[in-house]
Structures are given as C-alpha cells and as structure tokens.
C-alpha cells in the first residue's frame, strides 16, 4: 500500500526538497501551495500525514490546522508543522492549533524521513 502525504508549502524550493526526500523513500506526495487548497486536498485524498508550513498565503498554518481538526475524517491524520518559525512559543502555538508535531526548517535531509516515519508509527498505534 502506498502511503500518501500532503505537503502544504508555498516555497517551491522547500516543497521540492521535501518531495524529493519522501518520494525517494517510497511515498506519494500531494502538494498544495496555500491553506485553502491544502484543506481541499486533505479532504479529497485522506493522506497518511499532512506537512504544514505556518507562513502561508491567504490563511496561515494556525488557521489551516484548526480547520483540518474540524473534520472527523482527518482526526487521526498527523499534522506536522514544518516551519522556520522557531521563536519561543511558536511550537506551543501551532501544537495548540492542532498540530501533532513540529520540524524546524531548514530540514535536515539525513533525518527528515525518519522524523516523518515516527509520526506515522505513532498514528498506527491503537488508541
């Protein structure tokens, strides 16, 4: 079974790097350039995880996370903030909005996929 991941990221270079690393490791990647498109694609595709930038056009990652959490069909889908926001309180703020995890940019290509896999393993544990 193919594991699909949704990346909501407006920076083409960041998207390319994440997609390259994930596809190289057997994932199918769905992309969205803004929050509204990301929400639509999440509902259409029911991904195994959502990688979410915080600084997005139209609606920020906090609003996107809160909106995604309103949909019961996405309840067990991990939302992983992948962001350059690294100020004191930013991690707590996105987690409070509904994110499951947090990865700082720039991502480390050597550990990125392992970090994503950890969230997927957590998702598969019985509740």
C-alpha positions as CSV (number, residue, x, y, z in Angstrom):
1,X,0.0,0.0,0.0
2,X,1.3,3.4,-1.0
3,X,1.5,6.0,1.7
4,X,0.4,9.4,0.5
5,X,1.5,12.6,2.3
6,X,0.1,16.1,1.7
7,X,2.6,19.0,1.8
8,X,1.1,22.4,2.2
9,X,4.0,24.7,1.3
10,X,4.2,27.8,-0.8
11,X,8.0,27.9,-1.2
12,X,8.9,25.9,-4.3
13,X,12.5,25.0,-3.1
14,X,11.2,23.7,0.2
15,X,8.5,21.7,-1.4
16,X,10.9,20.2,-3.9
17,X,13.3,19.1,-1.2
18,X,10.6,17.5,0.9
19,X,9.0,15.8,-2.1
20,X,12.4,14.5,-3.3
21,X,13.3,13.0,0.0
22,X,9.8,11.5,0.6
23,X,9.4,10.1,-2.9
24,X,12.9,8.6,-2.8
25,X,11.6,6.7,0.3
26,X,8.5,5.3,-1.4
27,X,5.9,7.9,-0.5
28,X,3.4,9.5,-2.9
29,X,3.4,13.3,-2.4
30,X,0.4,15.6,-2.9
31,X,1.1,19.3,-2.9
32,X,-0.8,22.4,-2.1
33,X,0.6,26.0,-2.3
34,X,-1.9,27.6,0.1
35,X,-4.1,26.7,3.1
36,X,-7.4,26.7,1.3
37,X,-6.1,24.3,-1.4
38,X,-4.4,22.2,1.3
39,X,-7.7,21.8,3.2
40,X,-9.5,20.7,-0.1
41,X,-6.8,18.3,-1.0
42,X,-6.7,16.8,2.5
43,X,-10.4,16.1,2.4
44,X,-10.2,14.7,-1.2
45,X,-7.1,12.5,-0.6
46,X,-7.2,11.4,3.0
47,X,-3.4,11.4,3.3
48,X,-1.4,9.5,5.9
49,X,0.0,12.7,7.2
50,X,0.0,16.5,6.5
51,X,3.2,18.5,6.4
52,X,2.2,22.1,7.1
53,X,4.1,25.3,6.7
54,X,3.0,28.1,9.1
55,X,3.7,31.1,6.9
56,X,1.3,30.7,4.0
57,X,-0.6,33.0,1.7
58,X,-4.4,33.5,2.3
59,X,-4.6,31.7,5.6
60,X,-1.7,30.9,7.9
61,X,-0.8,27.4,9.2
62,X,-2.5,28.0,12.5
63,X,-5.9,28.6,10.8
64,X,-5.3,25.6,8.5
65,X,-4.6,23.3,11.4
66,X,-7.7,24.5,13.3
67,X,-9.8,24.0,10.2
68,X,-8.4,20.5,9.5
69,X,-9.2,19.4,13.0
70,X,-12.9,20.3,12.5
71,X,-13.2,17.3,10.1
72,X,-13.7,13.9,11.8
73,X,-12.4,12.0,8.8
74,X,-9.0,13.7,9.3
75,X,-9.0,13.2,13.1
76,X,-6.2,10.5,13.2
77,X,-4.1,12.2,10.4
78,X,-1.0,13.7,11.9
79,X,-0.4,17.3,11.1
80,X,3.3,18.1,11.2
81,X,4.3,21.7,11.2
82,X,7.5,22.1,9.1
83,X,8.5,25.7,9.6
84,X,11.2,28.2,10.1
85,X,9.2,29.8,12.9
86,X,11.4,29.0,15.8
87,X,10.8,31.7,18.3
88,X,9.9,31.0,21.9
89,X,6.2,30.0,21.9
90,X,5.8,29.2,18.2
91,X,5.9,25.4,18.8
92,X,3.3,25.6,21.5
93,X,1.1,27.9,19.4
94,X,1.0,25.5,16.4
95,X,0.5,22.5,18.7
96,X,-2.4,24.3,20.4
97,X,-3.9,24.9,17.0
98,X,-3.9,21.2,16.3
99,X,-0.5,20.1,15.0
100,X,0.8,16.7,16.1
101,X,4.4,17.5,15.6
102,X,7.0,20.2,14.7
103,X,10.0,20.1,12.5
104,X,12.2,23.2,12.1
105,X,13.5,24.4,8.7
106,X,15.9,24.2,7.2
107,X,15.1,20.5,7.3
108,X,17.9,18.0,7.8
109,X,17.9,15.7,4.8
110,X,19.6,13.0,6.8
111,X,16.9,12.8,9.5
112,X,13.7,14.2,7.8
113,X,12.2,11.0,6.6
114,X,12.9,9.2,9.9
115,X,11.1,12.1,11.7
116,X,8.1,11.7,9.4
117,X,8.1,7.9,9.9
118,X,8.0,8.4,13.7
119,X,4.7,10.4,13.4
120,X,3.3,7.7,11.1
121,X,4.2,5.0,13.6
122,X,2.5,7.0,16.4
123,X,-0.6,7.2,14.2
124,X,-0.8,3.5,13.7
125,X,-0.7,2.7,17.4
126,X,-4.2,1.6,18.8
127,X,-5.9,4.4,20.6
